């Protein structure tokens, strides 16, 4: 052998896996907490099945999601204060 030949070898690049937390389709905006015994996530949750199988409950859930999206789309100053009407300059609340 009069020379060494080097063969390149592909080395797999390992990346840390990201953890995806499933969201509960019934409790909008909350993570799945496995509240139903035996469930491993929303895909086999009895509560999710019952809500999605019932036309009225599914419609109510859809309205809940729409309302939540609409509230998120509002600018912060347009949202009502959780403490009621703002105080006037005299410190008293407006009559009404």
Secondary structure, 3 states (H helix, E strand, C coil): CCCCCCCCCCCCCCCCCCCCCCECCCCCCCECCCCCCCCCCHHHCHHHHHHHHCHHHHHHHHHHHHHHHHHHHCCHHHCCCCCCCCCCCCCCCCCC
